[in-house]
Amino acid sequence: MLDSGLADKTVVVTGRVFNIGRAVVHAFAAQKACVVLVDAVVENSSSVNHKLAVDSTP
């Protein structure tokens, strides 16, 4: 994997966390970045947070 330099960096993703936003969040998380999600609808961010937590469970 190419080192993007994002490991242990904080990345803020704003706006709708569906489709492209969700893909961006997953891409940053895969690079070991600390991702902060901001969406006007709390449930949207919560859904993505849950999916990330499930995906990263060993």
VEXLO-823926 format. One record per atom (N, C-alpha, C, CB): residue number from 0; residue in one letter; atom name; x, y, z. Coordinates in nm, 2 decimals, always signed. Glycine has a CB too. Example, Ala and Ser with C-alpha at 12.3 -4.5 7.8 and 13.67 -1.06 7.14 Angstrom:
REC   resi   resn   name     east    north       up
REC      0      A      N    +1.32    -0.57    +0.78
REC      0      A     CA    +1.23    -0.45    +0.78
REC      0      A      C    +1.32    -0.33    +0.78
REC      0      A     CB    +1.13    -0.45    +0.90
REC      1      S      N    +1.28    -0.22    +0.71
REC      1      S     CA    +1.37    -0.11    +0.71
REC      1      S      C    +1.29    +0.00    +0.79
REC      1      S     CB    +1.41    -0.06    +0.57
end
This chain:
REC   resi   resn   name     east    north       up
REC      0      M      N    +0.08    -0.12    +0.00
REC      0      M     CA    +0.00    +0.00    +0.00
REC      0      M      C    +0.09    +0.12    +0.00
REC      0      M     CB    -0.10    +0.00    +0.12
REC      1      L      N    +0.06    +0.22    -0.08
REC      1      L     CA    +0.13    +0.35    -0.09
REC      1      L      C    +0.11    +0.43    +0.04
REC      1      L     CB    +0.08    +0.43    -0.21
REC      2      D      N    +0.22    +0.48    +0.10
REC      2      D     CA    +0.21    +0.56    +0.22
REC      2      D      C    +0.16    +0.70    +0.18
REC      2      D     CB    +0.35    +0.56    +0.29
REC      3      S      N    +0.04    +0.73    +0.23
REC      3      S     CA    -0.02    +0.86    +0.20
REC      3      S      C    +0.02    +0.97    +0.30
REC      3      S     CB    -0.17    +0.85    +0.19
REC      4      G      N    +0.08    +0.92    +0.41
REC      4      G     CA    +0.12    +1.02    +0.51
REC      4      G      C    +0.00    +1.06    +0.60
REC      4      G     CB    +0.18    +1.14    +0.45
REC      5      L      N    -0.11    +0.99    +0.59
REC      5      L     CA    -0.23    +1.02    +0.66
REC      5      L      C    -0.24    +0.95    +0.80
REC      5      L     CB    -0.35    +0.99    +0.58
REC      6      A      N    -0.15    +0.85    +0.82
REC      6      A     CA    -0.16    +0.77    +0.94
REC      6      A      C    -0.14    +0.87    +1.06
REC      6      A     CB    -0.05    +0.66    +0.94
REC      7      D      N    -0.23    +0.85    +1.15
REC      7      D     CA    -0.24    +0.93    +1.28
REC      7      D      C    -0.26    +1.08    +1.25
REC      7      D     CB    -0.10    +0.92    +1.35
REC      8      K      N    -0.31    +1.12    +1.14
REC      8      K     CA    -0.35    +1.25    +1.11
REC      8      K      C    -0.50    +1.26    +1.13
REC      8      K     CB    -0.31    +1.30    +0.96
REC      9      T      N    -0.56    +1.38    +1.16
REC      9      T     CA    -0.70    +1.40    +1.17
REC      9      T      C    -0.75    +1.45    +1.04
REC      9      T     CB    -0.73    +1.49    +1.29
REC     10      V      N    -0.86    +1.39    +0.99
REC     10      V     CA    -0.93    +1.43    +0.87
REC     10      V      C    -1.07    +1.46    +0.90
REC     10      V     CB    -0.91    +1.32    +0.75
REC     11      V      N    -1.12    +1.57    +0.86
REC     11      V     CA    -1.26    +1.61    +0.88
REC     11      V      C    -1.34    +1.59    +0.75
REC     11      V     CB    -1.28    +1.75    +0.94
REC     12      V      N    -1.45    +1.51    +0.75
REC     12      V     CA    -1.53    +1.50    +0.63
REC     12      V      C    -1.67    +1.56    +0.67
REC     12      V     CB    -1.55    +1.35    +0.59
REC     13      T      N    -1.71    +1.66    +0.59
REC     13      T     CA    -1.83    +1.73    +0.62
REC     13      T      C    -1.93    +1.71    +0.51
REC     13      T     CB    -1.81    +1.88    +0.63
REC     14      G      N    -2.05    +1.73    +0.54
REC     14      G     CA    -2.16    +1.71    +0.44
REC     14      G      C    -2.22    +1.57    +0.45
REC     14      G     CB    -2.10    +1.74    +0.30
REC     15      R      N    -2.29    +1.54    +0.34
REC     15      R     CA    -2.36    +1.41    +0.34
REC     15      R      C    -2.26    +1.29    +0.34
REC     15      R     CB    -2.45    +1.40    +0.22
REC     16      V      N    -2.28    +1.20    +0.43
REC     16      V     CA    -2.18    +1.09    +0.44
REC     16      V      C    -2.24    +0.97    +0.37
REC     16      V     CB    -2.15    +1.05    +0.58
REC     17      F      N    -2.31    +0.99    +0.26
REC     17      F     CA    -2.36    +0.88    +0.17
REC     17      F      C    -2.28    +0.88    +0.04
REC     17      F     CB    -2.51    +0.90    +0.14
REC     18      N      N    -2.28    +0.77    -0.02
REC     18      N     CA    -2.21    +0.75    -0.15
REC     18      N      C    -2.07    +0.80    -0.15
REC     18      N     CB    -2.29    +0.83    -0.26
REC     19      I      N    -2.03    +0.91    -0.22
REC     19      I     CA    -1.90    +0.96    -0.23
REC     19      I      C    -1.84    +0.99    -0.09
REC     19      I     CB    -1.89    +1.08    -0.32
REC     20      G      N    -1.92    +1.06    -0.01
REC     20      G     CA    -1.87    +1.09    +0.13
REC     20      G      C    -1.84    +0.97    +0.21
REC     20      G     CB    -1.98    +1.17    +0.20
REC     21      R      N    -1.92    +0.86    +0.20
REC     21      R     CA    -1.89    +0.74    +0.27
REC     21      R      C    -1.76    +0.67    +0.22
REC     21      R     CB    -2.01    +0.64    +0.26
REC     22      A      N    -1.75    +0.67    +0.09
REC     22      A     CA    -1.63    +0.62    +0.02
REC     22      A      C    -1.50    +0.69    +0.07
REC     22      A     CB    -1.64    +0.62    -0.13
REC     23      V      N    -1.51    +0.82    +0.08
REC     23      V     CA    -1.40    +0.90    +0.12
REC     23      V      C    -1.36    +0.87    +0.27
REC     23      V     CB    -1.43    +1.05    +0.11
REC     24      V      N    -1.46    +0.86    +0.35
REC     24      V     CA    -1.44    +0.82    +0.49
REC     24      V      C    -1.37    +0.69    +0.50
REC     24      V     CB    -1.58    +0.82    +0.57
REC     25      H      N    -1.42    +0.59    +0.43
REC     25      H     CA    -1.36    +0.46    +0.43
REC     25      H      C    -1.21    +0.46    +0.38
REC     25      H     CB    -1.44    +0.36    +0.35
REC     26      A      N    -1.19    +0.54    +0.28
REC     26      A     CA    -1.05    +0.55    +0.22
REC     26      A      C    -0.96    +0.61    +0.32
REC     26      A     CB    -1.06    +0.63    +0.09
REC     27      F      N    -1.00    +0.71    +0.39
REC     27      F     CA    -0.91    +0.78    +0.49
REC     27      F      C    -0.89    +0.68    +0.61
REC     27      F     CB    -0.98    +0.91    +0.54
REC     28      A      N    -1.00    +0.61    +0.65
REC     28      A     CA    -0.98    +0.51    +0.76
REC     28      A      C    -0.89    +0.40    +0.72
REC     28      A     CB    -1.12    +0.46    +0.80
REC     29      A      N    -0.89    +0.36    +0.60
REC     29      A     CA    -0.80    +0.25    +0.55
REC     29      A      C    -0.66    +0.30    +0.55
REC     29      A     CB    -0.84    +0.21    +0.41
REC     30      Q      N    -0.63    +0.43    +0.55
REC     30      Q     CA    -0.50    +0.48    +0.55
REC     30      Q      C    -0.46    +0.51    +0.70
REC     30      Q     CB    -0.49    +0.61    +0.47
REC     31      K      N    -0.54    +0.46    +0.79
REC     31      K     CA    -0.51    +0.48    +0.94
REC     31      K      C    -0.52    +0.62    +0.99
REC     31      K     CB    -0.38    +0.43    +0.97
REC     32      A      N    -0.60    +0.71    +0.91
REC     32      A     CA    -0.63    +0.84    +0.96
REC     32      A      C    -0.73    +0.84    +1.06
REC     32      A     CB    -0.66    +0.94    +0.84
REC     33      C      N    -0.73    +0.94    +1.15
REC     33      C     CA    -0.84    +0.96    +1.25
REC     33      C      C    -0.95    +1.04    +1.18
REC     33      C     CB    -0.79    +1.03    +1.38
REC     34      V      N    -1.06    +0.98    +1.15
REC     34      V     CA    -1.16    +1.05    +1.07
REC     34      V      C    -1.28    +1.11    +1.16
REC     34      V     CB    -1.22    +0.95    +0.97
REC     35      V      N    -1.31    +1.23    +1.13
REC     35      V     CA    -1.42    +1.30    +1.20
REC     35      V      C    -1.53    +1.32    +1.10
REC     35      V     CB    -1.37    +1.44    +1.27
REC     36      L      N    -1.65    +1.27    +1.13
REC     36      L     CA    -1.76    +1.28    +1.04
REC     36      L      C    -1.85    +1.39    +1.09
REC     36      L     CB    -1.84    +1.15    +1.03
REC     37      V      N    -1.90    +1.48    +1.00
REC     37      V     CA    -1.99    +1.58    +1.03
REC     37      V      C    -2.10    +1.58    +0.93
REC     37      V     CB    -1.92    +1.72    +1.04
REC     38      D      N    -2.23    +1.55    +0.98
REC     38      D     CA    -2.34    +1.55    +0.89
REC     38      D      C    -2.46    +1.62    +0.97
REC     38      D     CB    -2.38    +1.40    +0.85
REC     39      A      N    -2.54    +1.69    +0.89
REC     39      A     CA    -2.65    +1.76    +0.95
REC     39      A      C    -2.75    +1.66    +1.02
REC     39      A     CB    -2.73    +1.84    +0.85
REC     40      V      N    -2.75    +1.53    +0.98
REC     40      V     CA    -2.84    +1.43    +1.04
REC     40      V      C    -2.75    +1.34    +1.12
REC     40      V     CB    -2.92    +1.36    +0.92
REC     41      V      N    -2.77    +1.34    +1.25
REC     41      V     CA    -2.69    +1.26    +1.34
REC     41      V      C    -2.69    +1.11    +1.30
REC     41      V     CB    -2.73    +1.28    +1.48
REC     42      E      N    -2.80    +1.06    +1.27
REC     42      E     CA    -2.82    +0.92    +1.24
REC     42      E      C    -2.73    +0.88    +1.12
REC     42      E     CB    -2.96    +0.88    +1.21
REC     43      N      N    -2.70    +0.97    +1.02
REC     43      N     CA    -2.62    +0.94    +0.91
REC     43      N      C    -2.48    +0.91    +0.96
REC     43      N     CB    -2.62    +1.05    +0.81
REC     44      S      N    -2.42    +1.00    +1.04
REC     44      S     CA    -2.29    +0.98    +1.09
REC     44      S      C    -2.28    +0.86    +1.18
REC     44      S     CB    -2.24    +1.11    +1.17
REC     45      S      N    -2.38    +0.84    +1.26
REC     45      S     CA    -2.38    +0.72    +1.35
REC     45      S      C    -2.38    +0.59    +1.27
REC     45      S     CB    -2.50    +0.72    +1.44
REC     46      S      N    -2.45    +0.59    +1.16
REC     46      S     CA    -2.45    +0.47    +1.07
REC     46      S      C    -2.31    +0.44    +1.02
REC     46      S     CB    -2.55    +0.49    +0.96
REC     47      V      N    -2.25    +0.54    +0.97
REC     47      V     CA    -2.11    +0.52    +0.91
REC     47      V      C    -2.01    +0.48    +1.02
REC     47      V     CB    -2.07    +0.65    +0.84
REC     48      N      N    -2.02    +0.55    +1.14
REC     48      N     CA    -1.94    +0.51    +1.25
REC     48      N      C    -1.95    +0.37    +1.29
REC     48      N     CB    -1.97    +0.60    +1.38
REC     49      H      N    -2.08    +0.32    +1.30
REC     49      H     CA    -2.10    +0.18    +1.33
REC     49      H      C    -2.04    +0.09    +1.23
REC     49      H     CB    -2.25    +0.15    +1.34
REC     50      K      N    -2.06    +0.12    +1.10
REC     50      K     CA    -2.00    +0.04    +0.99
REC     50      K      C    -1.85    +0.03    +1.00
REC     50      K     CB    -2.04    +0.09    +0.85
REC     51      L      N    -1.78    +0.15    +1.03
REC     51      L     CA    -1.64    +0.15    +1.04
REC     51      L      C    -1.59    +0.06    +1.16
REC     51      L     CB    -1.59    +0.29    +1.06
REC     52      A      N    -1.67    +0.07    +1.27
REC     52      A     CA    -1.63    -0.01    +1.39
REC     52      A      C    -1.64    -0.16    +1.36
REC     52      A     CB    -1.72    +0.03    +1.51
REC     53      V      N    -1.75    -0.19    +1.29
REC     53      V     CA    -1.77    -0.34    +1.26
REC     53      V      C    -1.66    -0.38    +1.16
REC     53      V     CB    -1.91    -0.36    +1.20
REC     54      D      N    -1.63    -0.30    +1.06
REC     54      D     CA    -1.53    -0.34    +0.97
REC     54      D      C    -1.39    -0.35    +1.03
REC     54      D     CB    -1.52    -0.24    +0.85
REC     55      S      N    -1.36    -0.27    +1.13
REC     55      S     CA    -1.22    -0.28    +1.19
REC     55      S      C    -1.21    -0.38    +1.30
REC     55      S     CB    -1.19    -0.14    +1.24
REC     56      T      N    -1.31    -0.45    +1.34
REC     56      T     CA    -1.31    -0.55    +1.44
REC     56      T      C    -1.22    -0.67    +1.40
REC     56      T     CB    -1.45    -0.59    +1.49
REC     57      P      N    -1.12    -0.70    +1.48
REC     57      P     CA    -1.04    -0.82    +1.43
REC     57      P      C    -1.11    -0.95    +1.43
REC     57      P     CB    -0.92    -0.83    +1.53
end
